[in-house]
């Protein structure tokens, strides 16, 4: 008998051993045996797709104190510690073998050194607890998009969250081959305090062994650090896509309704807290996914799926009027996990929810009152800015019916958007696919937000909104995107969007709901139903087309004054932005394709030509003549 078989037979009950052995995959068996020896759990639970197993996970999350019950049936809450409130860039590192190198923009550590450290932190970390084994799938199970994923965790909250966020796939795992590769994730919350939150955050670590498609995480409970199939798996998926010739993207996918009853699928990449979920959730449209999409070329067309099955969404500013679909889900019976909100009288409250907040309750810091101060004398908010809700997409009344289509859906267009208060117009279309990938995607610049631990409000390049997750050379990734549509007769259109443009007094020029008009204009452009004005940075809408859409979509008038303010080309600010992009790429990306710099140079030339004719600030009406 092999050592793996011996460990599994000794440490698993007869029932759980039988469940695990039904999955005839060598990597999983070896991974579980190693994880058991390393973390030393008291019990191992093999969680299948059965309602009984799923219910036990949910019940244990409450019994163990990792979640609490709320008034509305099916709703629970969870708290992470004060220092465990977001994806932590500093402690998230790639394990890089001595003979390999990754971009210097990525956090990394020598593989053997990193493995020694993280395995040391994981040693005996599950003693006294249950190791929960989850069989999950990225993409619809049993399709060309499927990626089997296996997680071992000692957190009932993490396991419960994954029931809502991902497709359960135990039955699918029972059909995969003995030698098929599987993404594996090992997580332990580490030492817990009396509130059942990770206590040793000083030793929080997320280490990615991309050579083995395995990720280790310890001393954290925050979803972005612990749910392996989230952004951690995206890092592995990007490498897989690079090898196999498809794309894994940090994008939502939405079904946008157009004239004559047609539906057009649009995808979009936005850094966290830049409007991604609200764009995916537009009223009257359907949502296929809000975070991670896979693109493949099938029969000469680009098709896409949602890698996930649920939403781990930021709850700050979710209001009844502006977010009716999410508001509905958050207030009706059904399974929802709230994290890091305020709980008062067993009801949830969050920042900027449009309702009065109670004076007392409990939150991620413990007991809370409205006059509570932290150790530095700063006011403690009722809820964290990065507080979240976790819910399955099926709970949304606008969930797209094609969510589990194994063939995916036809992709009509993609958009890139960030926080740019000074330069970019609200919406524009690229001249072609490559121009859009370079000018809107690889040049995406945004202000940092609360979703990332660190300083907020700093302008930074976040190419394709996927920069934090790239485990291949940046230039190679850009090249992969540029070349992806070769051989496609009618590739998806590419758009740049910006909801955060301000005037000289700092006032936002976009209304919160204006994004719906920009998206409807994109849908019309995909089908060539309206013309566009050519400008130095792309193609922008005609006033008359937007005026009609504002009336149809938002039932309001759209003035020429607003149009001019929003779509004036700001030449000095745009040139400065291009210079920052160029500087960043030259300093950090040494394998960029030549077309990247050629495209930036061409845009600078077009801007200067227009400047000599119209001045620093060019009205869209001048360009439309």
N, C-alpha and C positions, 0 to 999 in steps of 0.2 A: 504494500500500500504506500502511495506517495505521501509526502509530508502534508501536501494540501488536503488530500482526502482524509488523512488522519485527523487534522485539525477540525475540519468541517464536521466529521462524524462525531467527534468528542464534544464540540462546543454548541452544536445545534440540536434542538429537539428533533424527534423523529419526523414530526409534521413539517417543521421548517426545513429540515435536511431534504425531505422529499420534494418540497416546493423548489428549492434551489437546484437540485439535481435535474429537475425537469427542463431547466435551461442548460443545454449542453454546450457551454462556451468556456473554453480553457482560461481565457483572460479573466472572466468574471470569477471563476472558482479560485484562481490564484490570488486575485485582488482581495476577495473576501477573507481568505485564509490569512493573508498578510495583515489586513486591517484588524482582524480579531486578535492576532498575536501582538500587534503594536498597541492597540487602544484598550484591550482587555475588558470588554463589556461583560456584564452579568448575564445578559440575554441577547439573542439575535432574533429579530422579527423579519421574516421574508414577506413583504407586502405584495400581494397579487392585485389583480384588477377587481376582486370581489368587493361587494358592498360591505361585507363584514370586516374585511381588513381596512378599508378606507374609513369606516366608522370608528374602528378602534383607534386609528391615528388621531382623528378629530377629538374623540373623547379623552384620549391621553394628553393631548395638548392642554386641555382644561384641567384634568386631574393633576397633572404635573406642575401646574401653575404658570406655564409659559403663555397661556392665553386666559382671558376672563370672559364671562358671558355678559352680553349687553341686553337691553330690553327687547329689541326686535328679534324675533325668532331666527336663529341661524347666524346672527351677528356675534363676532367675538373681537377682542382687542388684544394687542401684544405690545410690550415695551422693549426697546433696545436701550442699552446704557447711554448716558450723556455723551460719552466719547465714541459711540458706535452708531452714528446717525447717517452714514452715507458710504458710498464706495470710497475706499481709502487708497489713493494712488501710491502713497509712500510705502505701504507694506505689501502692495501687490506687485509681484516680481516674476519674471520668466526665469526658469532654470536652464541655463545655457551651457552646453558642454564646452570643454576647453578648446576644442577645434572649430567652434562655430562662433559667429557674431550676429547680433541683431542691431537695429538702429540705435544710436546713442540716445535718442529721444525716449526710449523705452526703459523702464526700471528692470534691472536684471541682476542675477547673482550666479556665480559659477555653480553648475548643477550639483556636484557632489557636496559642496559646502552648504548649499541650500537644502538639499535632502537631509543632511545631518541635522541641520537646525530645526526644520519643520517636523521631522520625525521625532526629534527629541521633545518638542513641545506636545506632540500627539501621544507620547508614551503614557499608557495607562489613563488616558484622558476620559475614557468611557467606563472606568471602573465604577460599579454601583448603578450603572444605567443600562438602557436597552439600545443596541445598534439596530437602526431601522434601515432595511434594504429596499430601495425603490427601483422599479423598472419603468423607464419613461422613454418617450420618443420625441425628437425634434422633427417637425414636419409630420404630415399624415403617415401613419404606420403602413408599411407594405407598399410604399411608392418609391419612385426614383428620387424623391426628396428626403426619404427617411434617414435619420441618424439615430441609432439606438444609444441610449445613455443610461448609466447605472450610478446611483448615488447611495453611499452609506453615510448616515448621520445619526447623532444622538439627540437631535432637537426635534421634538414633536411638532413644534411650530414650523420649522423648515419643511418637514415631511408633509404637514397639512397644507402649507402654501403651495407645494408642488402639485397637490391634487387639483388645485384650482388653476394653476398656471400651465400645466403640461398634459400631454396625452398619456394616460396610463397605458403601459405596453407590455405587461407580463406575458400575455398570450402571444404577442408578436415575438418576444424574446424566445419563446419556446420553439419558434420556427427558424431562428437564425443558425448559421453554421458554427461548428466547433471552433474554427479559426477566424471567424469574422471579428473585425476590430470593433471595439465599443469604447465610447468616451466614459471614463471612470472618475468619480469624485468622492473624496473622503473628507468629511467635515465633523469637527467636534466643537461645541460651544465652549468647551474648556470649563474652568472653575466657574460656578454660578454663585451669586450672592443671594441674600434672602428674598430679593425680588425676582429671582430666577432669570437674571440677565448676566451676560458674560462679565466676569469681574477682572480678569487679567488682560485688560485691553492693551497694556504696555507691550504684551507679547502677541498681539493680534498679527496674524500672517495669512497671506493668500499667495501660494506659490504654484506655478504652472509648469509642469514637466511636459512640454509640448512634444518631446521625442517619444513619449509613451502615451500621449493623449490622456494624461492623468493630472488631476488638480487636487491639491491639499489646502485645506483652510481650517484655522483654529482660532479660538478665543474671540469669536464674533458671532452675532446672530443676525445682524442686518442682512436683508435679503440679497442685496447686490454683492455681498461678500461670501454668502453661504449657499445660495441656491445654485448648484453647479450648472444647471442648464441655462441660466441667465447669461450675463456678459462673460462669464468665465468660459462657457462652452463656445461662445462666439469667437473667442480667440483661437480655439482649436478648429472650429469650422472654417475660418478664413484660410487656414493652412490647407485643410482638406480641399476647399474650393479651388485654391491656387493649383494644387496638384492635378485636379480633375477638370478644370476648365469651366467652372461656373462661378457665381458670385454669392457671397453671404454678406448681407447688408444690415446696418443699424437703421431700419426703416419701418414705418407703418405702411399698411396697404388699405385703401379705402375704395369702395364702389360709389362712384359719383354719377348721379342720374342726369341724363341729358335729354334733348328733344326727342319726341317720338317713342319714348319708353326705353331708350337705350341706356346701358350702364357702362361706364368707362372706369377701369381700375387704375388708380394713381398711387404711387408710393412716395414716401417723403422721409428725408433724413434731417433731423434737428437735434442739436445737443440738448441735454436735460433742461427742463424748465424754459424751453424756447417756443412752445406752442405745438409740440408734436402730438400729444394726446388730444388736445382740443381740436386740432385739424382732422385727426382721424375720427373724431366724434361729432362731426358736423350734423346738425339736425336735418332729417330728410334724406341723408345718405346712409350707406351701410359701412360697417367696419369689418374688415377681414383680419386685421392685426394692428397692434399699436407700437411694436418695438423692433422685431427682428424678422427680416424677409430673406428668402432664398430665391435667386434668379437662375433659370436654366433656359437654354435654347432648345426648343422642341418643335420639330417640323418647320423650321425656318422662322419661328416666332419666339418672343421672349415671354415666358410664363413664370408666375411667382406663387409662393405659398407663404403663409405665416408659420414660422418655426414653432411658435408657441400656441397656447390654447386659452390664455387668460391675460389679465392686466394687473401689473404691479405699478399702480399709478400714483403720482403726486396728488395729494388731496387739497393742498393749500389753494385757496381762491375758487374751489368748486362751489358754484352757487346755483340756486334753483333756476334763475332766469337764463344765465349764460351757459349752463351745463345740464340741461333738463334730463338727458338720458342717464348720465352718471348719477345725478341727484336722485332719480327714481330708484335706481338699483341700491343706493346707499340708504334708502328709507323704507324699502319694502322687505318682507320676509324672504330669506334666501341666504345662501352661504357667502359671507363677506368677512374678511379679516381687516380690521383697522390697526395700524401701527403708529405709535408715537403721537397720538392725538390726546386731547383732554377727555377724561371720563368723569362725568358728574351725574349722580343718580342713575348710573348704568346707561347713560346716553353719551354718544360721541360728539365732540366739538373740535373744530379746527380753525386755523387762521383764515381770516377773510372769507368766512362762509356766508356772510350776509344776514346772520342772525345774532341775537344778543348772547354773549358768552357768560356762563355762570362765574361767580366770584371765587368758587372753590372747587376742588376736584383732585384727581391724581393724573400725573403725566409722566413723561420719560425721566423726570428728575425726582419723582416721589410725590409726596403730598404737595399740592399747589394752591396758592392764593394769589389774587391779582396783584398784590404788592410784594410778591416774593422776589428776592435778589439772589444773585449768585455770589461766589466768593470774592469777585472783583467789584461787587456793588452794582452790577448790571441787572436790569429787569429780566426776569425769566418769563418767556412767552407761555401762553396757555398750552400751546402745542408746538412741535418742531416744524420748521419751514419745509423739511423734507419728509413730513409725515405722509403715510401711504395708505392706500386701500388695495386689497387683493381680491379679485373676483374673476370667475370664469366668463369668457366672452359669451357663452350661451345664455347668460343671465340678462344680457342686453337686448332690448327689443329691436335694435337695429343691427344685430349680428348678421353678417353676410351668410347666406345659405351655402356658399361655396367653401366655407371654412375648412372642411375636411375632404375637399375634392383632391384625390391623389394626383391628378394631372395639373393642379394649380389653376390659375386664371390668367388670361391674356393681359399683359401690362401695357397701358397706353402712354404713361408718362411718369417721370420722377421729378421731385422737387428737393432743393437743398435750402435750408433756412437757418439763420442764427440771429443773435442780438446785435444789430448794427444800427446805432443811433444816428450816425453821421453821413453814410454814403449811399447805400443801396436802395433802389426803389422797391415798392411793395411787391411787385411781381414782374418778371421778365422771362422771355424764352430765349434759349441759346440759338446760335446760328446753325448748329449741328450737334450731334452727339458728343464728339470730342471736345468741342468748344464748351459745352455745358459741364462735362466732367471736370475740365480744367478750371474754368472761370467761376463756376458756382460750387462745385464739389471740393476739389483739391485746394481751392482758395477760400474755403469757408472760414470766416473769422467771427468770433462771438465773444461776449462777455462771460466770464466764469460765473456760475450760480451756486446756490446752496446745495445742489445735488451732489457736489463734489466737496470733500473735506479740504479746506484751504481758504485762501483769500478770495472774496467775491468781487465782482466788478472789474476784473482785469481782462483786457483784450488779449485774446490768444487765437492762434490758428488751430482749428480742429478739423482737419481735412476729412470730408465726407461724414463728419460727426462719428467717426469710427476710429480715430487716431489712438485712443487709449487701448484699443482692443487688437491692434495689428501685431501679429507675430511673424510677419514676413516683411521684407524691405519695403519702405514706403513707396519708393519709386516703382517697384514691381507691382504693388497694389494699384497704383495709378495707371500703369501700363495695362494691367489686366482689365481695368474698367474701360479704358479707351478702346481696346481691341475686342471687347466682348461682343459688340454688335456687328463685327465683320461677317459678311454673308447674310445679314438680315436686311431684307429689302426695305422695310418700313420700320426702323427702330423706334423705340419709345422716345417721345420728346423730353427735353430736359429744361427745367425751370428753376429760377432763383427766386426766393421769397424772403421778405423781411417785414415782420410785424412791429418792429421797434424803432422805426425812423422817427426822429424828433425835429422840431423846428428850433430856431436859434434861442428860444426861451426855455427849451427843454421839454416842451409839450409833445406828447405822442401824436403823430399824424394819422395813425391807423386806429379806427374804432375796434373794440374787442371782436365784433362780429364781422368786420370787413373781410376777414380771411375767407369767408364763405363765397364772396364775390370773386376773389382772386382764383379760388379753386374752380368755380363754375366757368370762368374765362379760360382756364387751362383745358377744361373738358372740351370746350368749343374749339380750341386751337388743335387739339389732337385730331379732330375730324375736319379741320380746315373750314369751319363754319364762319369764322370771322378773320379779318385781316389784322395785321400788326404793323407798328411803326418801327422802322429800323433805326437804332441808336448805337452809339459806340460800344455799349456793353451787351447788347442783345436786342430783342424785339419787345416792345411794350404795347399795352392796349391803346386803342383809340378811345377818346372820351365818350363818343356816342354809344359804343358797345358797353362800356362800364355803366353809363347812366341807365341803360335798359336793365342791366343785371341788378343794379342797386334797387331799382323799382320792383323787379320780379322777385328777387331773393330776400331783400330786407324791408321791402315796402317803404322805401324812403328816397328822397331826392338826393342826387349827387351833383354838387356844384362844380363849375369849371374852376373855381378858386381852389377847392379841395384837390381836384385833379392836378392842377399846376403845382401845388405844394408837394404832393406825393410823388409826382413823376418828373419833376425837374431833375435833370442830370447834374449832379454836383461834381464838377470836374476836379477841383483841388482835392476834395476829400476822397474821391475815387482813385485818383492817381496816388495819393498817399497810402491808400489801402493796398494797391497793387505793389507798391514799393515794400511794404511790410511783408506781404506774401512772398515776394521774390527773395527778400532777405532771409526769411525763415527757411524757405526751401533750400537756398544755397548753403545755409549753415547746417541744416539737419538732414537733408536728403541728397545723397551724392550719386544716386542712380536714376534720377529723373529722366524721362524720355525727352528728346530734343524739342518735340512739339509743345511741351509744357511752356518753356521759356519763349518759344516763338509766338505762342498764343498771347502771353502776357505782353510781349513787345508790340504785337499788332494792336491790342486794345489800347495801349498807351498812345500809339500813333493816331488811332481813330479819335481818341479823346482830345489830343492836342490839335488835330485838324478841326474838330468841331469847336474847340475853344477859340481858335483864331477867327472863326466865322461868327460865333454867337456869344462869346464871352465865357466867364467861369461857371455861370449857372444857366443851363439851357432849358427853356420851356419845351414841353412835349409838343405844343402847338407849332413851334418853330420847326421842329423835326418832321412834323406831319405835312408841311407845305409841299 
